[in-house]
Amino acid sequence: MNDVNEIKTLIENNEVCLFMKGTPDSPQCGFSMTVSNILKHLNINFKGINVLENEELRKNIKIFSDWPTIPQLYIKGEFVGGCDIIKELFDKGELKNLLLK
Amino acid sequence: MALSIKEIKNLITASIPDAEIEIKDLMGDNNHYSAKISSKVFNGLSKIEQHKLVYKSLNGKMGKELHALSIETESK
């Protein structure tokens, strides 16, 4: 239960929250790097949460989002998607709009 | 334990029978794939819901036996 609260606190306190492998400055996986770079490219401030530092969180975020892979992006408390969806939204120019809503 | 293209196709088809599937082995290592999938079941669903259906069809193998599968879904 505490674990769910930890995740809720993270996504409520950070408008853009990326659960990733590694950190924004040093991603440890190509998919995490892609999403992190897209956000940087769009000058979007985000909080990167390194799931490799917390095995419990790594497991629980997958259950919480009902999504089996990392990275996972949350904007304004809502799950937006993993790497493929973020790339698609970026290509269509729709990612930034999610922040303006 | 890696999955072959055929195994991935069979898993997806088992739960999404009308799926048209195109899979590429991106690095030739049976471990990094991309899949383009189109099906009527995606109609009216969000991208997240569409991808979840594909993940569900893989019976929990995603992120385990199957390390990397990039997914592109399309309704038809």
Backbone of each chain as nested JSON, in Angstrom:
{
  "chains": [
    {"id": "A", "residues": [
      {"number": 1, "name": "MET", "atoms": {"N": [0.833, -1.199, 0.0], "CA": [0.0, 0.0, 0.0], "C": [0.872, 1.255, 0.0]}},
      {"number": 2, "name": "ASN", "atoms": {"N": [1.928, 1.23, 0.834], "CA": [2.88, 2.328, 0.857], "C": [3.484, 2.586, -0.511]}},
      {"number": 3, "name": "ASP", "atoms": {"N": [3.682, 1.452, -1.24], "CA": [4.339, 1.573, -2.54], "C": [3.459, 2.334, -3.521]}},
      {"number": 4, "name": "VAL", "atoms": {"N": [2.16, 2.044, -3.478], "CA": [1.231, 2.753, -4.349], "C": [1.224, 4.236, -3.992]}},
      {"number": 5, "name": "ASN", "atoms": {"N": [1.25, 4.519, -2.693], "CA": [1.26, 5.919, -2.274], "C": [2.52, 6.633, -2.738]}},
      {"number": 6, "name": "GLU", "atoms": {"N": [3.624, 5.921, -2.72], "CA": [4.888, 6.516, -3.176], "C": [4.758, 6.93, -4.642]}},
      {"number": 7, "name": "ILE", "atoms": {"N": [4.192, 6.039, -5.459], "CA": [4.024, 6.35, -6.883], "C": [3.057, 7.514, -7.06]}},
      {"number": 8, "name": "LYS", "atoms": {"N": [1.952, 7.469, -6.32], "CA": [0.965, 8.554, -6.442], "C": [1.579, 9.893, -6.068]}},
      {"number": 9, "name": "THR", "atoms": {"N": [2.38, 9.889, -5.01], "CA": [3.029, 11.129, -4.585], "C": [3.95, 11.647, -5.684]}},
      {"number": 10, "name": "LEU", "atoms": {"N": [4.707, 10.744, -6.288], "CA": [5.638, 11.149, -7.347], "C": [4.901, 11.787, -8.523]}},
      {"number": 11, "name": "ILE", "atoms": {"N": [3.812, 11.143, -8.969], "CA": [3.16, 11.666, -10.171], "C": [2.274, 12.878, -9.86]}},
      {"number": 12, "name": "GLU", "atoms": {"N": [1.915, 13.035, -8.574], "CA": [1.143, 14.235, -8.223], "C": [2.061, 15.444, -8.041]}},
      {"number": 13, "name": "ASN", "atoms": {"N": [3.256, 15.182, -7.554], "CA": [4.166, 16.295, -7.25], "C": [5.028, 16.723, -8.426]}},
      {"number": 14, "name": "ASN", "atoms": {"N": [5.038, 15.921, -9.471], "CA": [5.845, 16.266, -10.636], "C": [4.949, 16.287, -11.865]}},
      {"number": 15, "name": "GLU", "atoms": {"N": [4.79, 17.462, -12.448], "CA": [3.876, 17.599, -13.583], "C": [4.251, 16.643, -14.709]}},
      {"number": 16, "name": "VAL", "atoms": {"N": [5.555, 16.523, -14.947], "CA": [6.033, 15.562, -15.948], "C": [7.012, 14.629, -15.249]}},
      {"number": 17, "name": "CYS", "atoms": {"N": [6.646, 13.368, -15.207], "CA": [7.404, 12.409, -14.419], "C": [7.735, 11.212, -15.306]}},
      {"number": 18, "name": "LEU", "atoms": {"N": [9.022, 10.954, -15.469], "CA": [9.441, 9.842, -16.329], "C": [10.098, 8.75, -15.486]}},
      {"number": 19, "name": "PHE", "atoms": {"N": [9.463, 7.591, -15.457], "CA": [10.069, 6.419, -14.824], "C": [10.972, 5.776, -15.868]}},
      {"number": 20, "name": "MET", "atoms": {"N": [12.258, 5.717, -15.556], "CA": [13.223, 5.316, -16.587], "C": [14.337, 4.465, -15.999]}},
      {"number": 21, "name": "LYS", "atoms": {"N": [15.12, 3.851, -16.906], "CA": [16.322, 3.143, -16.475], "C": [17.492, 4.103, -16.611]}},
      {"number": 22, "name": "GLY", "atoms": {"N": [18.11, 4.424, -15.489], "CA": [19.172, 5.419, -15.485], "C": [18.601, 6.79, -15.18]}},
      {"number": 23, "name": "THR", "atoms": {"N": [19.388, 7.808, -15.424], "CA": [18.966, 9.183, -15.146], "C": [18.906, 9.964, -16.461]}},
      {"number": 24, "name": "PRO", "atoms": {"N": [18.247, 11.124, -16.464], "CA": [18.196, 11.92, -17.709], "C": [19.594, 12.205, -18.266]}},
      {"number": 25, "name": "ASP", "atoms": {"N": [20.575, 12.413, -17.399], "CA": [21.928, 12.691, -17.885], "C": [22.693, 11.43, -18.248]}},
      {"number": 26, "name": "SER", "atoms": {"N": [22.262, 10.312, -17.734], "CA": [22.967, 9.071, -18.012], "C": [21.989, 7.893, -18.103]}},
      {"number": 27, "name": "PRO", "atoms": {"N": [21.193, 7.867, -19.201], "CA": [20.217, 6.79, -19.362], "C": [20.927, 5.445, -19.563]}},
      {"number": 28, "name": "GLN", "atoms": {"N": [20.319, 4.39, -19.033], "CA": [20.961, 3.07, -19.101], "C": [20.281, 2.16, -20.118]}},
      {"number": 29, "name": "CYS", "atoms": {"N": [19.405, 2.711, -20.925], "CA": [18.673, 1.877, -21.887], "C": [18.254, 2.774, -23.041]}},
      {"number": 30, "name": "GLY", "atoms": {"N": [18.306, 2.253, -24.249], "CA": [18.013, 3.068, -25.426], "C": [16.626, 3.663, -25.427]}},
      {"number": 31, "name": "PHE", "atoms": {"N": [15.645, 2.903, -24.922], "CA": [14.27, 3.4, -24.933], "C": [14.1, 4.555, -23.944]}},
      {"number": 32, "name": "SER", "atoms": {"N": [14.731, 4.396, -22.78], "CA": [14.681, 5.479, -21.792], "C": [15.388, 6.716, -22.335]}},
      {"number": 33, "name": "MET", "atoms": {"N": [16.491, 6.494, -23.038], "CA": [17.238, 7.612, -23.606], "C": [16.394, 8.356, -24.646]}},
      {"number": 34, "name": "THR", "atoms": {"N": [15.682, 7.592, -25.473], "CA": [14.86, 8.22, -26.513], "C": [13.834, 9.174, -25.903]}},
      {"number": 35, "name": "VAL", "atoms": {"N": [13.108, 8.683, -24.907], "CA": [12.062, 9.525, -24.314], "C": [12.678, 10.725, -23.601]}},
      {"number": 36, "name": "SER", "atoms": {"N": [13.746, 10.477, -22.866], "CA": [14.423, 11.554, -22.161], "C": [14.911, 12.632, -23.144]}},
      {"number": 37, "name": "ASN", "atoms": {"N": [15.457, 12.192, -24.272], "CA": [15.949, 13.146, -25.268], "C": [14.825, 13.933, -25.933]}},
      {"number": 38, "name": "ILE", "atoms": {"N": [13.692, 13.273, -26.16], "CA": [12.546, 13.974, -26.744], "C": [12.095, 15.091, -25.808]}},
      {"number": 39, "name": "LEU", "atoms": {"N": [11.992, 14.771, -24.514], "CA": [11.551, 15.779, -23.541], "C": [12.542, 16.939, -23.486]}},
      {"number": 40, "name": "LYS", "atoms": {"N": [13.834, 16.604, -23.498], "CA": [14.851, 17.664, -23.478], "C": [14.749, 18.522, -24.736]}},
      {"number": 41, "name": "HIS", "atoms": {"N": [14.581, 17.853, -25.87], "CA": [14.483, 18.554, -27.142], "C": [13.331, 19.566, -27.131]}},
      {"number": 42, "name": "LEU", "atoms": {"N": [12.234, 19.203, -26.47], "CA": [11.067, 20.082, -26.421], "C": [11.16, 21.084, -25.267]}},
      {"number": 43, "name": "ASN", "atoms": {"N": [12.31, 21.086, -24.583], "CA": [12.485, 21.964, -23.409], "C": [11.409, 21.746, -22.353]}},
      {"number": 44, "name": "ILE", "atoms": {"N": [11.042, 20.508, -22.166], "CA": [10.054, 20.188, -21.137], "C": [10.815, 19.808, -19.863]}},
      {"number": 45, "name": "ASN", "atoms": {"N": [10.519, 20.495, -18.787], "CA": [11.114, 20.123, -17.501], "C": [10.478, 18.842, -17.012]}},
      {"number": 46, "name": "PHE", "atoms": {"N": [11.293, 17.894, -16.611], "CA": [10.7, 16.655, -16.103], "C": [11.54, 16.077, -14.985]}},
      {"number": 47, "name": "LYS", "atoms": {"N": [10.862, 15.265, -14.195], "CA": [11.534, 14.562, -13.119], "C": [11.81, 13.141, -13.605]}},
      {"number": 48, "name": "GLY", "atoms": {"N": [13.064, 12.76, -13.67], "CA": [13.418, 11.396, -14.052], "C": [13.567, 10.541, -12.804]}},
      {"number": 49, "name": "ILE", "atoms": {"N": [12.837, 9.426, -12.779], "CA": [12.947, 8.521, -11.641], "C": [13.662, 7.26, -12.109]}},
      {"number": 50, "name": "ASN", "atoms": {"N": [14.798, 6.991, -11.521], "CA": [15.596, 5.83, -11.937], "C": [15.1, 4.567, -11.239]}},
      {"number": 51, "name": "VAL", "atoms": {"N": [14.42, 3.711, -12.001], "CA": [13.869, 2.492, -11.38], "C": [14.949, 1.449, -11.096]}},
      {"number": 52, "name": "LEU", "atoms": {"N": [16.125, 1.629, -11.686], "CA": [17.203, 0.667, -11.417], "C": [17.734, 0.815, -9.99]}},
      {"number": 53, "name": "GLU", "atoms": {"N": [17.415, 1.959, -9.384], "CA": [17.87, 2.17, -8.005], "C": [16.882, 1.621, -6.986]}},
      {"number": 54, "name": "ASN", "atoms": {"N": [15.752, 1.15, -7.455], "CA": [14.702, 0.739, -6.537], "C": [13.903, -0.414, -7.157]}},
      {"number": 55, "name": "GLU", "atoms": {"N": [14.295, -1.613, -6.81], "CA": [13.71, -2.814, -7.414], "C": [12.198, -2.898, -7.148]}},
      {"number": 56, "name": "GLU", "atoms": {"N": [11.774, -2.482, -5.927], "CA": [10.345, -2.511, -5.58], "C": [9.559, -1.58, -6.497]}},
      {"number": 57, "name": "LEU", "atoms": {"N": [10.103, -0.37, -6.659], "CA": [9.433, 0.618, -7.504], "C": [9.353, 0.112, -8.945]}},
      {"number": 58, "name": "ARG", "atoms": {"N": [10.435, -0.516, -9.4], "CA": [10.468, -1.049, -10.764], "C": [9.337, -2.051, -10.987]}},
      {"number": 59, "name": "LYS", "atoms": {"N": [9.104, -2.906, -9.987], "CA": [8.015, -3.883, -10.079], "C": [6.658, -3.186, -9.969]}},
      {"number": 60, "name": "ASN", "atoms": {"N": [6.554, -2.293, -8.994], "CA": [5.243, -1.716, -8.672], "C": [4.724, -0.752, -9.735]}},
      {"number": 61, "name": "ILE", "atoms": {"N": [5.628, -0.04, -10.392], "CA": [5.144, 0.894, -11.402], "C": [4.507, 0.122, -12.562]}},
      {"number": 62, "name": "LYS", "atoms": {"N": [5.032, -1.091, -12.831], "CA": [4.458, -1.907, -13.908], "C": [3.05, -2.359, -13.551]}},
      {"number": 63, "name": "ILE", "atoms": {"N": [2.858, -2.68, -12.274], "CA": [1.53, -3.097, -11.813], "C": [0.596, -1.885, -11.779]}},
      {"number": 64, "name": "PHE", "atoms": {"N": [1.112, -0.782, -11.243], "CA": [0.31, 0.441, -11.101], "C": [-0.231, 0.902, -12.455]}},
      {"number": 65, "name": "SER", "atoms": {"N": [0.637, 0.922, -13.472], "CA": [0.227, 1.406, -14.796], "C": [-0.404, 0.301, -15.644]}},
      {"number": 66, "name": "ASP", "atoms": {"N": [-0.319, -0.955, -15.17], "CA": [-0.7, -2.105, -15.982], "C": [0.047, -2.058, -17.319]}},
      {"number": 67, "name": "TRP", "atoms": {"N": [1.359, -1.886, -17.22], "CA": [2.213, -1.708, -18.401], "C": [3.529, -2.43, -18.126]}},
      {"number": 68, "name": "PRO", "atoms": {"N": [3.958, -3.346, -19.001], "CA": [5.059, -4.245, -18.625], "C": [6.466, -3.704, -18.851]}},
      {"number": 69, "name": "THR", "atoms": {"N": [6.579, -2.522, -19.432], "CA": [7.921, -2.068, -19.794], "C": [8.239, -0.689, -19.215]}},
      {"number": 70, "name": "ILE", "atoms": {"N": [9.525, -0.387, -19.179], "CA": [10.07, 0.912, -18.801], "C": [10.736, 1.459, -20.057]}},
      {"number": 71, "name": "PRO", "atoms": {"N": [10.664, 2.711, -20.383], "CA": [10.161, 3.86, -19.619], "C": [8.642, 4.005, -19.615]}},
      {"number": 72, "name": "GLN", "atoms": {"N": [8.167, 4.8, -18.662], "CA": [6.757, 5.161, -18.583], "C": [6.682, 6.65, -18.266]}},
      {"number": 73, "name": "LEU", "atoms": {"N": [5.871, 7.336, -19.064], "CA": [5.771, 8.794, -18.878], "C": [4.4, 9.177, -18.312]}},
      {"number": 74, "name": "TYR", "atoms": {"N": [4.435, 9.97, -17.253], "CA": [3.217, 10.532, -16.678], "C": [3.224, 12.04, -16.863]}},
      {"number": 75, "name": "ILE", "atoms": {"N": [2.119, 12.582, -17.364], "CA": [1.965, 14.032, -17.46], "C": [0.697, 14.418, -16.716]}},
      {"number": 76, "name": "LYS", "atoms": {"N": [0.834, 15.364, -15.809], "CA": [-0.286, 15.813, -14.974], "C": [-1.008, 14.631, -14.327]}},
      {"number": 77, "name": "GLY", "atoms": {"N": [-0.249, 13.695, -13.821], "CA": [-0.838, 12.575, -13.088], "C": [-1.419, 11.477, -13.953]}},
      {"number": 78, "name": "GLU", "atoms": {"N": [-1.344, 11.652, -15.283], "CA": [-1.917, 10.632, -16.155], "C": [-0.852, 9.889, -16.947]}},
      {"number": 79, "name": "PHE", "atoms": {"N": [-1.029, 8.58, -17.068], "CA": [-0.105, 7.767, -17.85], "C": [-0.258, 8.089, -19.332]}},
      {"number": 80, "name": "VAL", "atoms": {"N": [0.828, 8.483, -19.978], "CA": [0.77, 8.867, -21.387], "C": [1.233, 7.73, -22.293]}},
      {"number": 81, "name": "GLY", "atoms": {"N": [2.213, 6.956, -21.816], "CA": [2.646, 5.824, -22.622], "C": [4.101, 5.486, -22.419]}},
      {"number": 82, "name": "GLY", "atoms": {"N": [4.553, 4.5, -23.196], "CA": [5.954, 4.113, -23.206], "C": [6.652, 4.728, -24.403]}},
      {"number": 83, "name": "CYS", "atoms": {"N": [7.813, 4.223, -24.723], "CA": [8.651, 4.824, -25.756], "C": [7.939, 4.959, -27.114]}},
      {"number": 84, "name": "ASP", "atoms": {"N": [7.262, 3.902, -27.548], "CA": [6.646, 3.933, -28.891], "C": [5.576, 5.014, -28.997]}},
      {"number": 85, "name": "ILE", "atoms": {"N": [4.742, 5.095, -27.957], "CA": [3.651, 6.072, -27.984], "C": [4.201, 7.496, -27.891]}},
      {"number": 86, "name": "ILE", "atoms": {"N": [5.218, 7.689, -27.062], "CA": [5.809, 9.023, -26.927], "C": [6.423, 9.451, -28.264]}},
      {"number": 87, "name": "LYS", "atoms": {"N": [7.095, 8.497, -28.933], "CA": [7.687, 8.817, -30.242], "C": [6.602, 9.22, -31.233]}},
      {"number": 88, "name": "GLU", "atoms": {"N": [5.497, 8.457, -31.243], "CA": [4.397, 8.778, -32.158], "C": [3.818, 10.159, -31.871]}},
      {"number": 89, "name": "LEU", "atoms": {"N": [3.597, 10.438, -30.576], "CA": [3.031, 11.741, -30.199], "C": [3.986, 12.866, -30.602]}},
      {"number": 90, "name": "PHE", "atoms": {"N": [5.277, 12.622, -30.403], "CA": [6.276, 13.62, -30.763], "C": [6.287, 13.856, -32.274]}},
      {"number": 91, "name": "ASP", "atoms": {"N": [6.28, 12.759, -33.041], "CA": [6.294, 12.875, -34.505], "C": [5.08, 13.648, -35.015]}},
      {"number": 92, "name": "LYS", "atoms": {"N": [3.949, 13.469, -34.354], "CA": [2.73, 14.165, -34.789], "C": [2.641, 15.569, -34.207]}},
      {"number": 93, "name": "GLY", "atoms": {"N": [3.626, 15.937, -33.357], "CA": [3.611, 17.259, -32.741], "C": [2.581, 17.407, -31.634]}},
      {"number": 94, "name": "GLU", "atoms": {"N": [2.135, 16.277, -31.086], "CA": [1.048, 16.344, -30.095], "C": [1.531, 16.314, -28.652]}},
      {"number": 95, "name": "LEU", "atoms": {"N": [2.81, 15.996, -28.463], "CA": [3.283, 15.798, -27.09], "C": [3.217, 17.09, -26.282]}},
      {"number": 96, "name": "LYS", "atoms": {"N": [3.68, 18.156, -26.901], "CA": [3.708, 19.427, -26.179], "C": [2.299, 19.896, -25.816]}},
      {"number": 97, "name": "ASN", "atoms": {"N": [1.321, 19.562, -26.694], "CA": [-0.063, 19.964, -26.421], "C": [-0.596, 19.388, -25.126]}},
      {"number": 98, "name": "LEU", "atoms": {"N": [-0.096, 18.203, -24.755], "CA": [-0.575, 17.574, -23.53], "C": [-0.262, 18.436, -22.313]}},
      {"number": 99, "name": "LEU", "atoms": {"N": [0.806, 19.222, -22.425], "CA": [1.198, 20.07, -21.31], "C": [0.382, 21.347, -21.263]}},
      {"number": 100, "name": "LEU", "atoms": {"N": [-0.151, 21.734, -22.425], "CA": [-0.884, 22.997, -22.492], "C": [-2.338, 22.828, -22.088]}},
      {"number": 101, "name": "LYS", "atoms": {"N": [-2.799, 21.57, -22.089], "CA": [-4.211, 21.307, -21.789], "C": [-4.628, 21.869, -20.437]}}
    ]},
    {"id": "B", "residues": [
      {"number": 1, "name": "MET", "atoms": {"N": [16.406, -17.216, -22.845], "CA": [15.26, -17.73, -23.61], "C": [14.659, -16.621, -24.471]}},
      {"number": 2, "name": "ALA", "atoms": {"N": [14.948, -16.67, -25.733], "CA": [14.396, -15.654, -26.624], "C": [13.19, -16.23, -27.366]}},
      {"number": 3, "name": "LEU", "atoms": {"N": [12.417, -15.355, -27.953], "CA": [11.262, -15.787, -28.725], "C": [11.532, -15.566, -30.208]}},
      {"number": 4, "name": "SER", "atoms": {"N": [11.049, -16.492, -31.031], "CA": [11.221, -16.302, -32.47], "C": [10.071, -15.455, -33.014]}},
      {"number": 5, "name": "ILE", "atoms": {"N": [10.277, -14.933, -34.214], "CA": [9.224, -14.141, -34.865], "C": [7.927, -14.941, -34.948]}},
      {"number": 6, "name": "LYS", "atoms": {"N": [8.076, -16.233, -35.287], "CA": [6.896, -17.078, -35.446], "C": [6.14, -17.217, -34.117]}},
      {"number": 7, "name": "GLU", "atoms": {"N": [6.879, -17.412, -33.04], "CA": [6.234, -17.54, -31.733], "C": [5.488, -16.266, -31.345]}},
      {"number": 8, "name": "ILE", "atoms": {"N": [6.111, -15.132, -31.631], "CA": [5.453, -13.862, -31.302], "C": [4.164, -13.725, -32.107]}},
      {"number": 9, "name": "LYS", "atoms": {"N": [4.264, -14.036, -33.421], "CA": [3.079, -13.949, -34.282], "C": [1.971, -14.857, -33.779]}},
      {"number": 10, "name": "ASN", "atoms": {"N": [2.351, -16.092, -33.415], "CA": [1.344, -17.042, -32.952], "C": [0.644, -16.547, -31.686]}},
      {"number": 11, "name": "LEU", "atoms": {"N": [1.416, -15.98, -30.774], "CA": [0.83, -15.474, -29.527], "C": [-0.161, -14.353, -29.808]}},
      {"number": 12, "name": "ILE", "atoms": {"N": [0.257, -13.417, -30.676], "CA": [-0.626, -12.283, -30.967], "C": [-1.887, -12.761, -31.681]}},
      {"number": 13, "name": "THR", "atoms": {"N": [-1.704, -13.645, -32.662], "CA": [-2.856, -14.128, -33.425], "C": [-3.828, -14.913, -32.546]}},
      {"number": 14, "name": "ALA", "atoms": {"N": [-3.302, -15.609, -31.541], "CA": [-4.17, -16.398, -30.662], "C": [-5.186, -15.504, -29.957]}},
      {"number": 15, "name": "SER", "atoms": {"N": [-4.797, -14.274, -29.598], "CA": [-5.803, -13.439, -28.931], "C": [-6.368, -12.337, -29.823]}},
      {"number": 16, "name": "ILE", "atoms": {"N": [-5.692, -12.045, -30.932], "CA": [-6.25, -11.076, -31.883], "C": [-6.274, -11.743, -33.264]}},
      {"number": 17, "name": "PRO", "atoms": {"N": [-7.304, -12.579, -33.506], "CA": [-7.291, -13.446, -34.7], "C": [-7.21, -12.687, -36.028]}},
      {"number": 18, "name": "ASP", "atoms": {"N": [-7.785, -11.488, -36.105], "CA": [-7.787, -10.812, -37.408], "C": [-6.54, -9.939, -37.605]}},
      {"number": 19, "name": "ALA", "atoms": {"N": [-5.586, -10.05, -36.701], "CA": [-4.426, -9.151, -36.755], "C": [-3.569, -9.379, -37.999]}},
      {"number": 20, "name": "GLU", "atoms": {"N": [-3.239, -8.269, -38.656], "CA": [-2.206, -8.317, -39.694], "C": [-0.92, -7.883, -39.031]}},
      {"number": 21, "name": "ILE", "atoms": {"N": [0.077, -8.756, -39.099], "CA": [1.281, -8.524, -38.29], "C": [2.525, -8.516, -39.168]}},
      {"number": 22, "name": "GLU", "atoms": {"N": [3.338, -7.524, -38.923], "CA": [4.627, -7.458, -39.62], "C": [5.703, -7.288, -38.544]}},
      {"number": 23, "name": "ILE", "atoms": {"N": [6.579, -8.288, -38.44], "CA": [7.6, -8.228, -37.381], "C": [8.992, -8.19, -37.994]}},
      {"number": 24, "name": "LYS", "atoms": {"N": [9.816, -7.333, -37.433], "CA": [11.208, -7.273, -37.883], "C": [12.125, -7.582, -36.711]}},
      {"number": 25, "name": "ASP", "atoms": {"N": [13.145, -8.39, -36.976], "CA": [14.192, -8.641, -35.981], "C": [15.242, -7.556, -36.209]}},
      {"number": 26, "name": "LEU", "atoms": {"N": [15.254, -6.554, -35.338], "CA": [16.013, -5.336, -35.62], "C": [17.521, -5.545, -35.616]}},
      {"number": 27, "name": "MET", "atoms": {"N": [17.985, -6.457, -34.77], "CA": [19.433, -6.626, -34.673], "C": [19.887, -8.037, -35.03]}},
      {"number": 28, "name": "GLY", "atoms": {"N": [18.946, -8.863, -35.482], "CA": [19.299, -10.233, -35.821], "C": [19.703, -11.066, -34.613]}},
      {"number": 29, "name": "ASP", "atoms": {"N": [19.197, -10.687, -33.431], "CA": [19.612, -11.404, -32.223], "C": [18.447, -12.096, -31.508]}},
      {"number": 30, "name": "ASN", "atoms": {"N": [17.261, -12.189, -32.178], "CA": [16.078, -12.786, -31.542], "C": [15.707, -12.099, -30.24]}},
      {"number": 31, "name": "ASN", "atoms": {"N": [16.021, -10.848, -30.113], "CA": [15.814, -10.19, -28.822], "C": [15.299, -8.755, -28.951]}},
      {"number": 32, "name": "HIS", "atoms": {"N": [15.507, -8.145, -30.099], "CA": [15.025, -6.773, -30.313], "C": [14.165, -6.757, -31.571]}},
      {"number": 33, "name": "TYR", "atoms": {"N": [12.85, -6.626, -31.359], "CA": [11.933, -6.679, -32.49], "C": [11.122, -5.398, -32.611]}},
      {"number": 34, "name": "SER", "atoms": {"N": [10.622, -5.189, -33.813], "CA": [9.567, -4.199, -33.954], "C": [8.378, -4.894, -34.599]}},
      {"number": 35, "name": "ALA", "atoms": {"N": [7.18, -4.511, -34.193], "CA": [5.978, -5.14, -34.739], "C": [4.976, -4.081, -35.151]}},
      {"number": 36, "name": "LYS", "atoms": {"N": [4.465, -4.254, -36.363], "CA": [3.368, -3.405, -36.834], "C": [2.136, -4.289, -36.845]}},
      {"number": 37, "name": "ILE", "atoms": {"N": [1.104, -3.874, -36.166], "CA": [-0.07, -4.728, -36.044], "C": [-1.315, -3.916, -36.366]}},
      {"number": 38, "name": "SER", "atoms": {"N": [-2.125, -4.438, -37.284], "CA": [-3.396, -3.766, -37.505], "C": [-4.535, -4.75, -37.284]}},
      {"number": 39, "name": "SER", "atoms": {"N": [-5.601, -4.265, -36.674], "CA": [-6.741, -5.132, -36.361], "C": [-7.975, -4.29, -36.113]}},
      {"number": 40, "name": "LYS", "atoms": {"N": [-9.127, -4.926, -36.309], "CA": [-10.391, -4.234, -36.032], "C": [-10.597, -4.023, -34.54]}},
      {"number": 41, "name": "VAL", "atoms": {"N": [-9.989, -4.876, -33.718], "CA": [-10.222, -4.737, -32.27], "C": [-9.66, -3.416, -31.737]}},
      {"number": 42, "name": "PHE", "atoms": {"N": [-8.775, -2.779, -32.505], "CA": [-8.189, -1.513, -32.044], "C": [-9.13, -0.326, -32.267]}},
      {"number": 43, "name": "ASN", "atoms": {"N": [-10.16, -0.552, -33.086], "CA": [-11.052, 0.566, -33.42], "C": [-11.633, 1.217, -32.172]}},
      {"number": 44, "name": "GLY", "atoms": {"N": [-11.494, 2.515, -32.095], "CA": [-12.092, 3.255, -30.986], "C": [-11.309, 3.208, -29.694]}},
      {"number": 45, "name": "LEU", "atoms": {"N": [-10.167, 2.507, -29.682], "CA": [-9.359, 2.438, -28.461], "C": [-8.235, 3.468, -28.505]}},
      {"number": 46, "name": "SER", "atoms": {"N": [-7.814, 3.9, -27.324], "CA": [-6.65, 4.787, -27.26], "C": [-5.406, 3.973, -27.573]}},
      {"number": 47, "name": "LYS", "atoms": {"N": [-4.305, 4.687, -27.879], "CA": [-3.029, 3.991, -28.163], "C": [-2.613, 3.119, -26.975]}},
      {"number": 48, "name": "ILE", "atoms": {"N": [-2.8, 3.661, -25.778], "CA": [-2.409, 2.89, -24.59], "C": [-3.197, 1.583, -24.531]}},
      {"number": 49, "name": "GLU", "atoms": {"N": [-4.506, 1.674, -24.765], "CA": [-5.334, 0.46, -24.723], "C": [-4.948, -0.512, -25.833]}},
      {"number": 50, "name": "GLN", "atoms": {"N": [-4.606, 0.03, -27.004], "CA": [-4.199, -0.834, -28.115], "C": [-2.92, -1.597, -27.766]}},
      {"number": 51, "name": "HIS", "atoms": {"N": [-1.946, -0.858, -27.235], "CA": [-0.676, -1.512, -26.883], "C": [-0.87, -2.516, -25.749]}},
      {"number": 52, "name": "LYS", "atoms": {"N": [-1.778, -2.18, -24.826], "CA": [-2.033, -3.117, -23.729], "C": [-2.593, -4.439, -24.251]}},
      {"number": 53, "name": "LEU", "atoms": {"N": [-3.458, -4.353, -25.278], "CA": [-4.0, -5.589, -25.854], "C": [-2.877, -6.45, -26.424]}},
      {"number": 54, "name": "VAL", "atoms": {"N": [-1.924, -5.795, -27.075], "CA": [-0.798, -6.553, -27.642], "C": [0.043, -7.161, -26.51]}},
      {"number": 55, "name": "TYR", "atoms": {"N": [0.333, -6.349, -25.495], "CA": [1.111, -6.881, -24.363], "C": [0.396, -8.071, -23.722]}},
      {"number": 56, "name": "LYS", "atoms": {"N": [-0.941, -7.938, -23.557], "CA": [-1.713, -9.024, -22.921], "C": [-1.604, -10.302, -23.75]}},
      {"number": 57, "name": "SER", "atoms": {"N": [-1.618, -10.147, -25.085], "CA": [-1.559, -11.335, -25.942], "C": [-0.235, -12.073, -25.76]}},
      {"number": 58, "name": "LEU", "atoms": {"N": [0.782, -11.37, -25.275], "CA": [2.096, -11.997, -25.114], "C": [2.22, -12.727, -23.773]}},
      {"number": 59, "name": "ASN", "atoms": {"N": [1.119, -12.806, -23.048], "CA": [1.066, -13.644, -21.837], "C": [2.181, -13.389, -20.829]}},
      {"number": 60, "name": "GLY", "atoms": {"N": [2.47, -12.148, -20.575], "CA": [3.471, -11.844, -19.551], "C": [4.911, -12.048, -19.989]}},
      {"number": 61, "name": "LYS", "atoms": {"N": [5.112, -12.385, -21.27], "CA": [6.491, -12.6, -21.724], "C": [7.228, -11.289, -21.975]}},
      {"number": 62, "name": "MET", "atoms": {"N": [6.439, -10.219, -22.211], "CA": [7.061, -8.927, -22.478], "C": [7.87, -8.479, -21.266]}},
      {"number": 63, "name": "GLY", "atoms": {"N": [9.095, -8.07, -21.513], "CA": [9.954, -7.639, -20.417], "C": [10.662, -8.805, -19.752]}},
      {"number": 64, "name": "LYS", "atoms": {"N": [10.308, -10.042, -20.153], "CA": [10.988, -11.217, -19.604], "C": [11.699, -11.953, -20.743]}},
      {"number": 65, "name": "GLU", "atoms": {"N": [11.043, -13.026, -21.279], "CA": [11.672, -13.716, -22.414], "C": [11.889, -12.75, -23.58]}},
      {"number": 66, "name": "LEU", "atoms": {"N": [10.95, -11.816, -23.681], "CA": [11.011, -10.864, -24.786], "C": [11.533, -9.543, -24.253]}},
      {"number": 67, "name": "HIS", "atoms": {"N": [12.755, -9.224, -24.605], "CA": [13.387, -8.054, -24.008], "C": [12.854, -6.76, -24.621]}},
      {"number": 68, "name": "ALA", "atoms": {"N": [12.845, -6.697, -25.938], "CA": [12.494, -5.438, -26.576], "C": [11.595, -5.663, -27.778]}},
      {"number": 69, "name": "LEU", "atoms": {"N": [10.401, -5.119, -27.699], "CA": [9.489, -5.174, -28.836], "C": [8.863, -3.798, -28.977]}},
      {"number": 70, "name": "SER", "atoms": {"N": [9.237, -3.114, -30.022], "CA": [8.6, -1.825, -30.226], "C": [7.326, -2.054, -31.026]}},
      {"number": 71, "name": "ILE", "atoms": {"N": [6.261, -1.406, -30.62], "CA": [4.938, -1.717, -31.167], "C": [4.337, -0.519, -31.891]}},
      {"number": 72, "name": "GLU", "atoms": {"N": [3.783, -0.801, -33.055], "CA": [3.015, 0.22, -33.75], "C": [1.667, -0.401, -34.066]}},
      {"number": 73, "name": "THR", "atoms": {"N": [0.598, 0.201, -33.584], "CA": [-0.72, -0.387, -33.819], "C": [-1.549, 0.505, -34.733]}},
      {"number": 74, "name": "GLU", "atoms": {"N": [-2.481, -0.133, -35.423], "CA": [-3.336, 0.586, -36.356], "C": [-4.7, -0.069, -36.35]}},
      {"number": 75, "name": "SER", "atoms": {"N": [-5.746, 0.723, -36.345], "CA": [-7.067, 0.117, -36.472], "C": [-7.361, -0.069, -37.953]}},
      {"number": 76, "name": "LYS", "atoms": {"N": [-8.321, -0.917, -38.282], "CA": [-8.662, -1.025, -39.709], "C": [-10.16, -1.062, -39.947]}}
    ]}
  ]
}
